[in-house]
Amino acid sequence: MLTNNHVTDGATAVKVTDVGNGRTYPATVAGYDQAGDIAVLHAQGASGLKTVTPGISSKVMVGEAVIALGNAEGRGGIPAVATGQVTGLNQAITATDAAEHTSEQLTGLIRTNVPLQSGDSGGPLVTTAGTVIGMNTAASSAYQFQSGTGEAFAIPIGQAISVAGGIEAGRASARVHIGATGFLGIQAGLYAVPFTSTTEAVVVGVMPGLPAAKAGLVPGDVIVSINGHAVTSPSGIQSLLEPYHPGGRVSVVWQDLSGQAHTAIVVLAVGPAG
């Protein structure tokens, strides 16, 4: 099953519901392309599920009528439906998540004027003939849609299927992570150093019994580097841990509230999806 990476990012448990048979299945993240915002899920115990009919992304035309299906506002049940037209092809955007202090550069996207809502990410963008031409991924604010100026973006289905095929084949790369994610066991927040342009990744929570706690990190510590690479934001921690799996060993340098530096080699635990 396909979805956006940002839909599963940070999840400690994943469930998927087949709206056709009404059943909900526990799922695992088989792998993900964080830079491309694509993730593949394996539903456990599911069989005989109906599949969609993929279209040909290269044949999509500006002005073509399209329909977006999704889980608008996380309400569940029958998928929400929104309609519109294709307004651009091969688009590039910077998608930001203010809550997570993260951003990603996405390219090759289909732009539409479909009024997507929070929760619609990962849903299909289909033609009036019912073929899937994209995966809904990002949109401007609800206010902009209300004023008639909104834009929404979808990853072309050919691009998504190509990445998914590599994940299914177990082909890891600089941007594709296969299997479980390595985990330090901390919650980090962004701190802007006063009177400078510097930001820091501050530990705001440490999970008992996990690698960070065993190494001695406590709330208020500042993560300085991982494996010699400087860390300036919570997303930087995630990016540096991206190549590692549970059981991987990494060097962590941090500074405590008194300004004293500490270094430890930690063995990563099984963590939330990336």
Secondary structure, DSSP 8 states (H G I E B T S, - for coil): -EE-HHHHTT-SSEEEE-TTT--EEEEEEEEEETTTTEEEEEETT--S-----B--GGG--TT-EEEEEE-GGG--SS-EEEEEEEEEEEEEEEEEETTTTEEEEEEEEEEE-----TT-TT-EEEETTS-EEEEEEEE--HHHHHTT---EEEEEHHHHHHHHHHHHTT---SSEEES-EEE--EEEEEEE-TTSS-EEEEEEEE-TTSHHHHHT--TT-EEEEETTEE--SHHHHHHHHTT--TT-EEEEEEE-TTS-EEEEEEE-EEE---
